[in-house]
Amino acid sequence: MDGPGRGSVVEVPDPRIGDYDAEVEMLWCGVCSSTDRMLRAGTFRGGVSYPSILGHESVGRVTAIGSGVRHLAIGDIVTRPAAYGTESAPIATYWGGFAERGVVQDVRAEAADRGVTAGAAPWVRLPPETDPVSAALAISLSETFSVACREDVLGARVVVTGTGVAGLSLMRYAALLGAAQVIGVGRRPERLEQAKRAGATETLLAADAADELRRRHDADIVFEASGQASMVDLEYGWLRPGGRLVIYSAPEGTAELDLMAAPRDVTLRVASTHETAVLPNIVQLVQSGYLAVDTYVTHRVDLPDISDAFDAIARGEVVKALVRLQ
């Protein structure tokens, strides 16, 4: 990224690996329809540095390891490699997954050798035979599964707003985990048909849901996955007493709430994800077809054509887009 809305595919220096690093041949990287889109546009709330390399849903194959690496082997499939290690990046990276080569760090081995406590590794090691497309998709699907599992959806009335990969997978998981009712809310009729296939027992266009769900006032859990800041106030008013509004998306603007729109004792939670704990199992579900790739991945582009993916996201055509890096 050269500046707000300006990006190109360019040659940058190859990564250099240290004793506790593994070099990775990047294979695929998912395009995040919220974070990557906002970073590309220059509207990300945390600020943006230029030039920078985007991409935080990457998958690659280990091609070389440093002398101290003990938890990775050549040939392993690994998630979330970055274009550079944190201490040797010649330019800024927002994970830097949209690159041909990358690095992951064996933080456990380094911490053990230095006698310090290791932080959690952001990557997951997968067997060499793992399908990298399934692994790239599983990053998104693992994030939403970890969010759904933290909520007590058994027997609950669940509303999910948004029909991208996050919303559709949250509908799928709510149904799987025993929700009594799953209401899918979206802006496009064709996506609402997909929501029904995902497990929604009822679907509503967003324009109709605003008044209808406020009238019912009986949602136990509302998952906000639309990324629209204006929806948050509406969703808050759909809850029953004791209900929960769970924000999964990253709204581009500031969300305002009418605190008296909801009954007493409601909870608003900004979800945190624990993807690494569940990712290997989600990969298996994707590879088995239970969470079918073609249900979620609507666009695949090569790295030189990455702008096509962002353009399709802007037109609302994408459930999930993946970029082929080799």
C-alpha contacts under 8 A as a table, 3 or more apart, distances in Angstrom:
res1	aa1	res2	aa2	distance
1	M	4	P	7.63
1	M	5	G	7.85
1	M	6	R	5.93
1	M	7	G	4.31
1	M	8	S	6.63
1	M	40	R	6.90
1	M	50	Y	6.33
1	M	51	P	5.30
1	M	52	S	5.18
1	M	53	I	6.15
1	M	54	L	7.54
2	D	6	R	5.46
2	D	7	G	5.58
2	D	8	S	7.64
2	D	50	Y	5.67
2	D	51	P	4.82
2	D	52	S	7.12
3	G	6	R	5.07
3	G	7	G	7.15
3	G	40	R	7.97
3	G	42	G	7.37
3	G	50	Y	5.92
3	G	51	P	6.89
4	P	39	L	7.90
4	P	40	R	6.12
4	P	41	A	4.93
4	P	42	G	4.53
5	G	40	R	5.48
5	G	41	A	4.63
5	G	42	G	6.80
6	R	40	R	7.37
7	G	40	R	7.59
7	G	307	S	7.96
9	V	303	L	7.49
9	V	304	P	6.04
13	P	90	P	7.78
14	D	101	R	7.18
15	P	23	E	7.84
15	P	83	A	6.71
15	P	84	Y	5.44
15	P	85	G	7.60
15	P	88	S	7.91
15	P	89	A	7.91
15	P	101	R	7.15
15	P	102	G	6.34
15	P	103	V	7.02
16	R	23	E	7.95
16	R	84	Y	7.61
16	R	88	S	7.55
17	I	20	Y	7.67
17	I	21	D	5.22
17	I	22	A	6.48
17	I	23	E	6.37
17	I	65	I	7.81
17	I	66	G	6.74
17	I	85	G	7.70
17	I	103	V	7.00
18	G	21	D	5.19
18	G	66	G	5.88
19	D	65	I	7.75
19	D	66	G	4.18
19	D	67	S	4.99
19	D	68	G	5.05
19	D	69	V	6.86
20	Y	65	I	7.59
20	Y	66	G	5.35
20	Y	67	S	6.82
20	Y	68	G	4.97
20	Y	69	V	4.96
20	Y	105	Q	5.84
20	Y	106	D	5.36
20	Y	107	V	7.34
20	Y	109	A	7.15
20	Y	110	E	6.18
21	D	65	I	6.12
21	D	66	G	5.42
21	D	68	G	7.98
21	D	69	V	6.60
21	D	103	V	6.49
21	D	104	V	5.70
21	D	105	Q	4.40
21	D	106	D	5.96
22	A	62	V	6.42
22	A	63	T	7.45
22	A	64	A	5.69
22	A	65	I	4.25
22	A	66	G	6.08
22	A	69	V	7.33
22	A	72	L	7.51
22	A	103	V	5.62
22	A	104	V	5.39
22	A	105	Q	6.29
22	A	106	D	7.53
23	E	62	V	5.79
23	E	63	T	5.68
23	E	64	A	5.08
23	E	65	I	6.17
23	E	101	R	7.37
23	E	102	G	5.94
23	E	103	V	4.80
23	E	104	V	6.83
24	V	60	G	5.73
24	V	61	R	5.28
24	V	62	V	4.38
24	V	63	T	5.51
24	V	64	A	7.21
24	V	81	P	7.06
24	V	101	R	5.68
24	V	102	G	4.94
24	V	103	V	5.56
24	V	104	V	7.38
25	E	60	G	5.28
25	E	61	R	5.19
25	E	62	V	6.34
25	E	63	T	6.45
25	E	100	E	6.31
25	E	101	R	4.80
25	E	102	G	6.44
26	M	58	S	7.22
26	M	59	V	6.08
26	M	60	G	4.05
26	M	61	R	6.49
26	M	81	P	7.63
26	M	97	G	7.68
26	M	99	A	6.68
26	M	100	E	5.14
26	M	101	R	5.22
26	M	102	G	6.45
26	M	325	L	6.06
26	M	326	Q	7.08
27	L	58	S	7.60
27	L	59	V	5.81
27	L	60	G	4.85
27	L	61	R	7.22
27	L	100	E	7.50
27	L	132	P	6.91
27	L	324	R	6.11
27	L	325	L	5.06
27	L	326	Q	5.79
28	W	58	S	5.79
28	W	59	V	5.41
28	W	60	G	6.88
28	W	132	P	6.75
28	W	133	V	6.59
28	W	136	A	6.50
28	W	322	L	6.58
28	W	323	V	5.52
28	W	324	R	4.75
28	W	325	L	5.51
28	W	326	Q	7.92
29	C	55	G	6.62
29	C	56	H	7.42
29	C	57	E	5.18
29	C	58	S	3.95
29	C	59	V	6.08
29	C	97	G	6.22
29	C	98	F	6.45
29	C	136	A	6.17
29	C	322	L	5.65
29	C	323	V	5.23
29	C	324	R	6.85
29	C	325	L	7.42
30	G	55	G	7.20
30	G	56	H	7.56
30	G	57	E	5.00
30	G	58	S	6.39
30	G	136	A	6.15
30	G	137	L	6.97
30	G	320	K	7.36
30	G	321	A	5.94
30	G	322	L	4.34
30	G	323	V	6.11
31	V	36	D	6.46
31	V	55	G	6.72
31	V	57	E	7.13
31	V	309	A	7.71
31	V	320	K	7.17
31	V	321	A	5.55
31	V	322	L	5.95
31	V	323	V	7.20
32	C	35	T	5.70
32	C	36	D	5.06
32	C	37	R	6.76
32	C	55	G	7.74
32	C	56	H	7.82
32	C	57	E	7.58
32	C	320	K	7.93
33	S	36	D	6.18
33	S	37	R	5.48
33	S	313	I	6.60
33	S	320	K	7.79
34	S	37	R	5.28
34	S	38	M	6.09
34	S	227	G	7.03
34	S	249	S	7.41
34	S	250	A	6.23
34	S	251	P	7.74
34	S	252	E	8.00
35	T	38	M	5.24
35	T	39	L	6.07
35	T	44	F	7.04
35	T	250	A	7.12
36	D	39	L	5.07
36	D	40	R	6.02
36	D	54	L	6.65
36	D	55	G	6.78
37	R	40	R	5.17
37	R	41	A	6.25
37	R	310	F	6.95
38	M	41	A	5.01
38	M	42	G	5.92
38	M	43	T	5.02
38	M	44	F	4.85
38	M	252	E	7.24
39	L	42	G	5.02
39	L	43	T	6.19
39	L	44	F	5.17
39	L	48	V	6.42
39	L	54	L	7.79
40	R	43	T	7.82
41	A	44	F	7.73
42	G	47	G	7.46
42	G	48	V	6.21
43	T	47	G	7.36
43	T	48	V	7.94
43	T	252	E	7.10
44	F	47	G	5.57
44	F	48	V	6.70
44	F	252	E	7.08
45	R	252	E	7.35
49	S	52	S	6.38
49	S	92	A	6.61
50	Y	92	A	6.88
51	P	91	I	6.49
51	P	92	A	6.40
52	S	91	I	6.01
52	S	92	A	4.52
52	S	93	T	4.96
52	S	94	Y	6.90
52	S	96	G	7.73
53	I	83	A	7.75
53	I	91	I	7.86
53	I	92	A	6.63
53	I	93	T	4.68
53	I	94	Y	5.95
53	I	95	W	7.24
53	I	96	G	4.58
53	I	97	G	7.38
53	I	98	F	6.71
53	I	99	A	7.87
54	L	93	T	6.20
54	L	94	Y	4.86
54	L	95	W	6.13
54	L	96	G	4.68
54	L	97	G	6.17
54	L	98	F	5.97
55	G	58	S	6.67
55	G	94	Y	6.47
55	G	95	W	5.70
55	G	96	G	5.06
55	G	97	G	4.07
55	G	98	F	5.11
56	H	80	R	6.15
56	H	82	A	7.67
56	H	94	Y	6.92
56	H	95	W	4.97
56	H	96	G	6.61
56	H	97	G	5.46
57	E	79	T	7.38
57	E	80	R	5.68
57	E	97	G	6.70
57	E	136	A	6.31
57	E	139	I	6.39
57	E	140	S	7.74
58	S	79	T	5.85
58	S	80	R	4.67
58	S	81	P	6.06
58	S	82	A	7.69
58	S	97	G	5.06
58	S	98	F	7.46
58	S	136	A	6.25
59	V	77	I	7.01
59	V	78	V	5.77
59	V	79	T	4.50
59	V	80	R	5.84
59	V	81	P	6.57
59	V	132	P	6.31
59	V	135	A	6.82
59	V	136	A	5.81
60	G	77	I	5.70
60	G	78	V	5.57
60	G	79	T	6.60
60	G	80	R	8.00
60	G	81	P	6.85
60	G	132	P	7.30
61	R	74	I	7.70
61	R	75	G	5.78
61	R	76	D	5.61
61	R	77	I	4.57
61	R	78	V	6.17
61	R	128	P	7.76
62	V	65	I	7.56
62	V	72	L	7.83
62	V	73	A	6.85
62	V	74	I	4.96
62	V	75	G	5.18
62	V	76	D	5.41
62	V	77	I	6.48
62	V	78	V	7.15
63	T	74	I	5.23
63	T	75	G	6.32
64	A	74	I	5.90
65	I	69	V	6.25
65	I	72	L	7.66
65	I	73	A	7.14
65	I	74	I	6.98
66	G	69	V	5.55
68	G	109	A	6.85
68	G	110	E	7.26
69	V	72	L	6.51
69	V	106	D	5.86
69	V	109	A	6.30
69	V	110	E	7.94
70	R	73	A	7.68
70	R	106	D	7.38
70	R	109	A	6.24
71	H	106	D	6.58
71	H	108	R	7.82
71	H	109	A	7.28
72	L	76	D	6.80
72	L	106	D	7.53
72	L	125	R	7.10
73	A	76	D	5.74
75	G	128	P	5.46
76	D	125	R	6.60
76	D	126	L	6.10
76	D	127	P	5.61
76	D	128	P	4.63
77	I	125	R	6.05
77	I	126	L	4.97
77	I	127	P	6.01
77	I	128	P	5.39
77	I	129	E	7.94
77	I	130	T	6.77
77	I	132	P	7.35
78	V	81	P	7.01
78	V	123	W	6.43
78	V	124	V	5.60
78	V	125	R	4.73
78	V	126	L	5.88
79	T	123	W	5.02
79	T	124	V	5.35
79	T	125	R	6.90
79	T	135	A	7.38
79	T	136	A	7.47
79	T	139	I	7.92
80	R	95	W	7.68
80	R	97	G	7.05
80	R	104	V	7.85
80	R	122	P	6.99
80	R	123	W	5.39
80	R	124	V	7.80
81	P	95	W	7.62
81	P	96	G	7.94
81	P	97	G	6.39
81	P	102	G	5.69
81	P	103	V	5.42
81	P	104	V	5.23
81	P	123	W	7.14
82	A	85	G	6.93
82	A	93	T	7.95
82	A	95	W	5.06
82	A	96	G	4.82
82	A	97	G	5.12
82	A	102	G	5.06
82	A	103	V	5.49
82	A	104	V	6.73
83	A	93	T	7.49
83	A	95	W	7.09
83	A	96	G	4.76
83	A	97	G	5.99
83	A	98	F	7.63
83	A	99	A	6.00
83	A	100	E	7.96
83	A	101	R	6.15
83	A	102	G	4.09
83	A	103	V	6.15
84	Y	88	S	6.40
84	Y	89	A	5.16
84	Y	93	T	7.85
84	Y	96	G	7.31
84	Y	102	G	5.85
84	Y	103	V	5.69
85	G	88	S	5.45
85	G	89	A	6.09
85	G	103	V	5.98
85	G	104	V	7.06
85	G	105	Q	7.43
86	T	89	A	6.05
89	A	92	A	6.72
89	A	93	T	7.67
93	T	96	G	4.89
96	G	99	A	6.62
97	G	102	G	7.54
98	F	303	L	7.37
98	F	323	V	7.77
98	F	325	L	7.11
99	A	102	G	6.99
99	A	325	L	6.61
100	E	325	L	5.60
100	E	326	Q	6.53
104	V	123	W	7.53
106	D	109	A	5.62
106	D	110	E	6.42
106	D	121	A	7.64
107	V	110	E	5.16
107	V	111	A	5.94
107	V	118	A	6.23
107	V	119	G	7.15
107	V	120	A	7.85
107	V	121	A	6.39
108	R	111	A	5.22
108	R	112	A	6.11
108	R	118	A	5.53
108	R	119	G	7.71
108	R	121	A	7.64
109	A	112	A	5.17
109	A	113	D	6.19
110	E	113	D	5.24
110	E	114	R	6.18
111	A	114	R	5.16
111	A	115	G	5.88
111	A	116	V	4.99
111	A	117	T	5.92
111	A	118	A	5.13
112	A	115	G	5.06
112	A	116	V	6.27
112	A	117	T	7.40
112	A	118	A	7.48
113	D	116	V	7.93
121	A	124	V	7.68
122	P	276	T	7.12
123	W	276	T	7.05
124	V	276	T	6.17
124	V	279	L	7.58
124	V	280	P	7.86
126	L	130	T	6.56
126	L	280	P	7.13
127	P	130	T	5.59
130	T	134	S	7.76
130	T	135	A	7.29
131	D	134	S	5.40
131	D	135	A	6.39
131	D	287	Q	7.42
132	P	135	A	4.87
132	P	136	A	6.09
133	V	136	A	5.14
133	V	137	L	6.29
134	S	137	L	5.25
134	S	138	A	5.96
134	S	283	V	6.09
134	S	286	V	5.91
134	S	287	Q	6.22
134	S	293	V	6.70
135	A	138	A	4.91
135	A	139	I	6.58
135	A	283	V	5.69
136	A	139	I	5.58
136	A	140	S	7.66
136	A	322	L	7.76
137	L	140	S	5.74
137	L	141	L	6.49
137	L	293	V	7.31
137	L	297	V	7.59
138	A	141	L	4.77
138	A	142	S	5.61
138	A	279	L	6.42
138	A	282	I	5.91
138	A	283	V	5.51
138	A	286	V	7.08
139	I	142	S	5.26
139	I	143	E	6.40
139	I	275	E	6.85
139	I	279	L	6.72
140	S	143	E	5.31
140	S	144	T	6.63
140	S	165	V	7.43
140	S	166	A	7.20
141	L	144	T	5.40
141	L	145	F	6.12
141	L	165	V	7.68
141	L	166	A	7.33
141	L	169	S	6.55
141	L	282	I	7.09
142	S	145	F	4.99
142	S	146	S	6.08
142	S	274	H	7.77
142	S	275	E	4.92
142	S	276	T	7.65
142	S	278	V	6.08
142	S	279	L	5.32
142	S	282	I	6.18
143	E	146	S	5.35
143	E	147	V	6.49
143	E	273	T	5.29
143	E	274	H	6.32
143	E	275	E	4.73
144	T	147	V	5.01
144	T	148	A	6.14
144	T	166	A	6.27
144	T	169	S	6.81
144	T	170	L	6.12
144	T	273	T	7.31
145	F	148	A	5.05
145	F	149	C	6.05
145	F	169	S	7.71
145	F	170	L	7.07
145	F	173	Y	6.63
145	F	275	E	7.93
145	F	278	V	7.85
146	S	149	C	5.26
146	S	150	R	6.60
146	S	273	T	5.83
146	S	274	H	5.56
146	S	275	E	6.21
146	S	278	V	7.10
147	V	150	R	5.48
147	V	151	E	7.08
147	V	248	Y	7.92
147	V	271	A	6.51
147	V	272	S	6.98
147	V	273	T	5.92
147	V	274	H	7.68
148	A	151	E	5.52
148	A	153	V	7.72
148	A	170	L	6.60
148	A	173	Y	6.63
148	A	174	A	6.82
149	C	152	D	7.35
152	D	156	A	7.58
153	V	156	A	5.01
153	V	157	R	7.72
153	V	158	V	7.23
153	V	174	A	6.36
153	V	177	L	6.51
153	V	178	G	6.54
153	V	179	A	5.18
153	V	221	I	7.60
154	L	177	L	6.02
154	L	178	G	4.55
154	L	179	A	4.79
154	L	180	A	7.03
155	G	178	G	5.95
155	G	179	A	4.65
155	G	180	A	4.47
155	G	181	Q	7.72
156	A	178	G	7.88
156	A	179	A	4.88
156	A	180	A	5.26
156	A	181	Q	6.64
156	A	219	A	7.98
156	A	220	D	5.84
156	A	221	I	7.24
157	R	179	A	6.37
157	R	180	A	5.78
157	R	181	Q	4.79
157	R	182	V	6.32
157	R	183	I	7.94
157	R	218	D	7.52
157	R	219	A	5.32
157	R	220	D	5.18
157	R	221	I	6.53
158	V	174	A	7.33
158	V	179	A	6.71
158	V	180	A	7.83
158	V	181	Q	5.94
158	V	182	V	4.88
158	V	183	I	6.22
158	V	219	A	6.11
158	V	220	D	6.09
158	V	221	I	4.92
158	V	222	V	5.83
158	V	223	F	7.67
159	V	182	V	5.79
159	V	183	I	4.64
159	V	184	G	6.05
159	V	185	V	7.36
159	V	219	A	6.73
159	V	221	I	6.32
159	V	222	V	4.64
159	V	223	F	6.20
160	V	167	G	6.13
160	V	170	L	7.06
160	V	171	M	6.48
160	V	182	V	7.37
160	V	183	I	6.18
160	V	184	G	5.08
160	V	185	V	6.09
160	V	222	V	5.82
160	V	223	F	4.77
160	V	224	E	6.31
160	V	225	A	6.94
161	T	167	G	6.37
161	T	184	G	6.13
161	T	185	V	4.64
161	T	186	G	6.16
161	T	222	V	7.61
161	T	223	F	6.28
161	T	224	E	5.28
161	T	225	A	5.46
161	T	226	S	5.56
162	G	166	A	7.44
162	G	167	G	4.80
162	G	168	L	7.46
162	G	184	G	7.51
162	G	185	V	6.08
162	G	186	G	5.23
162	G	187	R	7.96
162	G	224	E	7.08
162	G	225	A	4.90
162	G	226	S	3.93
162	G	227	G	7.65
163	T	166	A	7.16
163	T	167	G	4.76
163	T	168	L	5.31
163	T	184	G	7.72
163	T	185	V	7.35
163	T	186	G	5.72
163	T	191	R	6.17
163	T	192	L	7.31
163	T	195	A	7.02
163	T	225	A	7.74
163	T	226	S	7.14
163	T	319	V	7.43
164	G	167	G	5.39
164	G	168	L	6.04
164	G	225	A	7.87
164	G	226	S	7.59
164	G	318	V	7.17
164	G	319	V	4.55
164	G	320	K	7.08
165	V	168	L	5.36
165	V	169	S	5.94
165	V	296	Y	6.04
165	V	319	V	5.18
165	V	320	K	5.89
166	A	169	S	5.38
166	A	170	L	6.09
166	A	225	A	6.10
167	G	170	L	5.13
167	G	171	M	6.26
167	G	223	F	7.97
167	G	224	E	8.00
167	G	225	A	5.33
167	G	226	S	7.24
168	L	171	M	5.15
168	L	172	R	6.30
168	L	194	Q	7.81
168	L	195	A	5.96
168	L	198	A	6.21
169	S	172	R	4.86
169	S	173	Y	6.12
169	S	198	A	7.22
170	L	173	Y	5.09
170	L	174	A	5.98
170	L	223	F	7.87
171	M	174	A	5.17
171	M	175	A	6.28
171	M	182	V	6.56
171	M	183	I	7.98
171	M	184	G	7.06
171	M	195	A	7.20
171	M	198	A	6.16
171	M	199	G	5.89
171	M	200	A	6.04
172	R	175	A	5.39
172	R	176	L	6.20
172	R	198	A	4.91
172	R	199	G	5.22
172	R	200	A	7.56
173	Y	176	L	4.82
173	Y	177	L	5.94
174	A	177	L	5.18
174	A	178	G	6.44
174	A	179	A	5.51
174	A	182	V	6.91
174	A	199	G	7.96
175	A	178	G	5.38
175	A	179	A	5.36
175	A	180	A	7.85
175	A	181	Q	7.78
175	A	182	V	6.72
175	A	199	G	5.59
175	A	200	A	7.33
176	L	179	A	7.57
179	A	182	V	6.57
181	Q	200	A	7.55
181	Q	201	T	6.06
181	Q	202	E	7.80
182	V	199	G	7.13
182	V	200	A	4.78
182	V	201	T	5.29
182	V	202	E	6.51
183	I	200	A	5.50
183	I	201	T	6.08
183	I	202	E	4.79
183	I	203	T	5.42
183	I	204	L	7.36
184	G	192	L	7.01
184	G	195	A	6.25
184	G	196	K	7.87
184	G	200	A	5.71
184	G	201	T	7.92
184	G	202	E	6.34
184	G	203	T	4.64
184	G	204	L	6.34
185	V	192	L	7.38
185	V	203	T	5.83
185	V	204	L	4.97
185	V	205	L	5.70
185	V	206	A	5.60
185	V	209	A	6.92
186	G	189	P	7.63
186	G	191	R	7.16
186	G	192	L	6.44
186	G	203	T	7.94
186	G	204	L	6.72
186	G	205	L	5.25
186	G	206	A	5.22
186	G	226	S	7.96
187	R	191	R	7.91
187	R	205	L	5.44
187	R	206	A	5.41
187	R	207	A	7.57
188	R	191	R	5.39
188	R	192	L	6.50
188	R	205	L	7.14
189	P	192	L	5.03
189	P	193	E	6.54
189	P	205	L	7.20
190	E	193	E	5.22
190	E	194	Q	6.67
191	R	194	Q	4.92
191	R	195	A	6.17
192	L	195	A	4.69
192	L	196	K	6.39
192	L	203	T	6.10
192	L	204	L	7.54
192	L	205	L	7.83
193	E	196	K	5.24
193	E	197	R	6.69
194	Q	197	R	5.06
194	Q	198	A	6.23
195	A	198	A	4.88
195	A	199	G	6.46
195	A	200	A	5.58
195	A	203	T	7.31
196	K	199	G	5.28
196	K	200	A	4.60
196	K	201	T	6.49
196	K	202	E	7.23
196	K	203	T	7.18
197	R	200	A	7.10
200	A	203	T	6.63
204	L	208	D	6.36
204	L	209	A	5.64
205	L	208	D	5.37
205	L	209	A	6.03
206	A	209	A	4.96
206	A	210	A	6.40
207	A	210	A	5.99
208	D	211	D	6.20
208	D	212	E	6.25
209	A	212	E	4.98
209	A	213	L	5.50
209	A	214	R	7.83
210	A	213	L	6.03
210	A	214	R	6.31
210	A	234	L	6.27
210	A	235	E	7.88
211	D	214	R	5.15
211	D	215	R	6.04
212	E	215	R	5.17
212	E	216	R	6.45
213	L	216	R	5.01
213	L	217	H	6.04
213	L	218	D	7.78
213	L	219	A	7.99
213	L	238	W	5.40
214	R	217	H	5.10
214	R	234	L	7.72
214	R	237	G	5.73
214	R	238	W	4.72
215	R	238	W	7.81
216	R	219	A	7.98
216	R	238	W	7.20
217	H	237	G	6.96
217	H	238	W	4.74
217	H	239	L	5.39
217	H	240	R	5.36
218	D	238	W	6.54
218	D	239	L	5.55
218	D	240	R	4.41
219	A	222	V	6.66
219	A	238	W	5.90
219	A	239	L	4.62
219	A	240	R	5.49
219	A	243	G	6.59
220	D	239	L	6.14
220	D	240	R	6.12
220	D	242	G	7.45
220	D	243	G	4.52
220	D	244	R	6.25
221	I	239	L	7.14
221	I	243	G	5.77
221	I	244	R	4.82
221	I	245	L	5.88
221	I	246	V	7.29
222	V	235	E	6.83
222	V	238	W	7.89
222	V	239	L	7.42
222	V	244	R	6.33
222	V	245	L	4.81
222	V	246	V	6.07
223	F	245	L	6.14
223	F	246	V	4.89
223	F	247	I	6.09
223	F	248	Y	6.82
224	E	227	G	7.34
224	E	231	M	7.87
224	E	232	V	7.13
224	E	235	E	7.72
224	E	245	L	7.28
224	E	246	V	6.09
224	E	247	I	4.83
224	E	248	Y	5.75
224	E	249	S	6.27
225	A	247	I	6.91
225	A	248	Y	5.48
225	A	249	S	4.75
226	S	231	M	7.81
226	S	249	S	6.39
227	G	249	S	4.93
227	G	250	A	5.54
227	G	251	P	4.43
227	G	252	E	7.02
228	Q	231	M	5.54
228	Q	232	V	7.44
228	Q	251	P	5.39
228	Q	252	E	7.18
228	Q	253	G	7.92
229	A	232	V	5.73
229	A	251	P	5.02
229	A	252	E	6.78
229	A	253	G	5.78
229	A	254	T	6.20
229	A	255	A	4.73
229	A	256	E	7.78
230	S	233	D	6.39
230	S	234	L	7.38
230	S	255	A	6.28
230	S	256	E	7.56
231	M	234	L	5.20
231	M	235	E	6.07
232	V	235	E	5.15
232	V	236	Y	6.15
232	V	255	A	6.32
232	V	256	E	7.40
232	V	257	L	7.21
233	D	236	Y	5.17
233	D	237	G	6.76
233	D	255	A	7.22
233	D	256	E	6.22
233	D	257	L	4.83
233	D	258	D	6.47
234	L	237	G	5.42
234	L	238	W	6.95
235	E	238	W	5.20
235	E	239	L	7.31
235	E	245	L	7.25
236	Y	239	L	6.09
236	Y	245	L	6.44
236	Y	257	L	7.57
236	Y	261	A	6.88
236	Y	262	A	5.88
237	G	261	A	4.96
237	G	262	A	4.60
237	G	263	P	7.91
238	W	262	A	7.10
239	L	242	G	7.76
239	L	243	G	5.21
239	L	244	R	6.89
239	L	245	L	7.58
239	L	262	A	6.28
239	L	263	P	7.29
239	L	266	V	7.30
240	R	243	G	5.19
240	R	262	A	7.51
240	R	263	P	6.48
240	R	266	V	7.60
241	P	262	A	7.74
241	P	263	P	5.16
241	P	264	R	5.64
241	P	265	D	5.90
241	P	266	V	5.95
242	G	263	P	7.86
242	G	264	R	6.96
242	G	265	D	4.85
242	G	266	V	4.56
242	G	267	T	7.07
243	G	265	D	7.49
243	G	266	V	4.94
243	G	267	T	6.35
244	R	266	V	5.74
244	R	267	T	4.64
244	R	268	L	5.82
244	R	269	R	7.38
245	L	266	V	7.85
245	L	267	T	6.16
245	L	268	L	4.76
245	L	269	R	6.19
246	V	268	L	6.02
246	V	269	R	4.85
246	V	270	V	5.86
246	V	271	A	6.20
247	I	250	A	7.99
247	I	268	L	7.61
247	I	269	R	6.08
247	I	270	V	4.66
247	I	271	A	5.73
248	Y	270	V	6.44
248	Y	271	A	5.38
248	Y	272	S	7.87
251	P	254	T	7.22
251	P	255	A	7.59
258	D	261	A	5.41
258	D	262	A	7.99
259	L	262	A	6.58
260	M	263	P	7.06
262	A	266	V	7.17
263	P	266	V	6.66
274	H	277	A	6.03
274	H	278	V	7.51
275	E	278	V	5.74
275	E	279	L	5.79
276	T	279	L	5.28
276	T	280	P	7.85
277	A	280	P	7.83
278	V	281	N	5.65
278	V	282	I	6.32
279	L	282	I	5.00
279	L	283	V	6.08
280	P	283	V	5.13
280	P	284	Q	6.51
281	N	284	Q	5.11
281	N	285	L	6.45
282	I	285	L	4.98
282	I	286	V	6.22
283	V	286	V	5.09
283	V	287	Q	6.10
284	Q	287	Q	5.10
284	Q	288	S	5.98
285	L	288	S	5.12
285	L	289	G	6.35
285	L	290	Y	5.33
285	L	291	L	5.65
286	V	289	G	5.25
286	V	290	Y	5.98
286	V	291	L	4.57
286	V	292	A	5.51
286	V	293	V	6.45
287	Q	290	Y	7.73
287	Q	291	L	7.75
287	Q	292	A	7.46
288	S	291	L	7.49
288	S	292	A	7.71
289	G	292	A	4.41
289	G	293	V	7.31
291	L	295	T	7.48
292	A	295	T	5.37
292	A	296	Y	7.21
293	V	296	Y	5.68
293	V	297	V	5.78
294	D	297	V	5.24
294	D	298	T	6.77
295	T	298	T	7.63
296	Y	319	V	5.74
296	Y	320	K	5.74
297	V	300	R	7.46
297	V	319	V	6.31
297	V	320	K	4.65
297	V	321	A	5.86
297	V	322	L	7.16
298	T	318	V	5.97
298	T	319	V	5.86
298	T	320	K	5.71
298	T	321	A	6.14
299	H	309	A	7.06
299	H	318	V	6.77
299	H	320	K	6.57
299	H	321	A	4.56
299	H	322	L	6.33
300	R	309	A	7.88
300	R	321	A	5.75
300	R	322	L	4.91
300	R	323	V	5.80
300	R	324	R	7.07
301	V	305	D	6.04
301	V	306	I	6.29
301	V	308	D	7.50
301	V	309	A	6.88
301	V	321	A	7.72
301	V	322	L	6.50
301	V	323	V	4.99
301	V	324	R	6.03
302	D	305	D	5.41
302	D	306	I	6.47
302	D	323	V	5.48
302	D	324	R	4.66
302	D	325	L	6.36
302	D	326	Q	7.90
303	L	306	I	5.17
303	L	323	V	5.84
303	L	324	R	5.85
303	L	325	L	5.43
303	L	326	Q	7.95
304	P	307	S	7.96
305	D	308	D	5.60
305	D	309	A	7.50
306	I	309	A	5.40
306	I	310	F	6.89
306	I	323	V	6.72
307	S	310	F	5.11
307	S	311	D	6.12
308	D	311	D	5.06
308	D	312	A	6.17
309	A	312	A	5.14
309	A	313	I	6.26
309	A	321	A	6.36
310	F	313	I	5.01
310	F	314	A	6.26
311	D	314	A	5.08
311	D	315	R	6.41
312	A	315	R	5.05
312	A	316	G	6.37
312	A	317	E	5.42
312	A	318	V	6.15
313	I	316	G	5.10
313	I	317	E	5.84
313	I	318	V	5.27
314	A	317	E	7.70
318	V	321	A	6.43
